[in-house]
Amino acid sequence: MGNPCGTTRANVVAKTEVKGIPIYWGTGVNPVNSPAQFFVAWGNRVLTGGVIHTFNSDAKQEGFLWFVDEDEAEAKYKSLLLQLAQ
């Protein structure tokens, strides 16, 4: 089965749930011509069927952000955990 246009298979490295909101940190292949390969995603429907959107969306209850740098993605994941816990 192929991925719908604008999505890629998500390889989840870490998952935590804060106040009922799942938060993911992982890898994937971002869109053509983009070196981004690490993502942070949060929300109940962001990884439907194991795929994630290949664009950035940053809303309070649901979103996904792509990063080129692994350390930057991990820092965002940890920051988001603290932010949602408040």
Secondary structure, DSSP 8 states (H G I E B T S, - for coil): ----TTEEE-EEEEEEEETTEEEEEEE---STT----EEEEESSSTTGGGEEESS-EE-SSSEEEEES-HHHHHHHHHHHHHHHH-
